[in-house]
C-alpha cells in the first residue's frame, strides 16, 4: 500500500497510481469503481519517456 502524508501529517491511502492520456475533450477515465466518489487528482507531465514506465511499475 502506498501512503501520502498531507500538510497536517495525516496519512492518506493512495488508491492507485495511473499514467493516463487526456482525450481531445480534456477528459481522463479513472474507472467505474471510482464513479460517484470524490478523489484528489494531481496532474504532472512526464519529464522523459522513462517516467511512464516508472509509473506503470508502481
N, C-alpha and C positions, 0 to 999 in steps of 0.2 A: 504494500500500500504506500502510495506517495502522499505526503502531507505538505501543506503550505502553512506558513505562520503569518498571521495578519499583524498589523501595526500595534495591536494590544497584546501580542504574544500568544493569542489563542490559535490552536491548531485547527486546520480545516482539511478535510479529506479531499484529495484530488480524484475525481471520478474517472477521468481518462485524459490522456494527452493525445491530441489529434493534430494531424497535418492535413489541412483541407484546402481545396481550391474554391475561391469565391466565384459564383456563377455570374453571368452577364448582367443580372439584375441586382447584384450585390448580396445574394443570399448564400448561406452556408448551412448544409444539412447536418444536424447533430445526432439524429436517430429518434425513433418513436418512443424509446424508453424515457427520454427527457421531455417529451411533449407535456405541456402544462406546468412544468417546474420552472422555478427561477434558477438561473445559473450565472456565474461570473465568467465572462469571456475576456481573455487577454489576447490581443492580436499583435503579432510581430512578423515582419518579413524575414525570411532566412537570409543570412549573410552570404552563404555559398551553398551549392547543391548538396554538399555533405550534411548540412543541417537537417535536411529532410530525412535522411537515413537515421540520424541520431534520434529524432523524434519518434520515428516508427518503431525503434527498438525499445522505447520507454514503456 
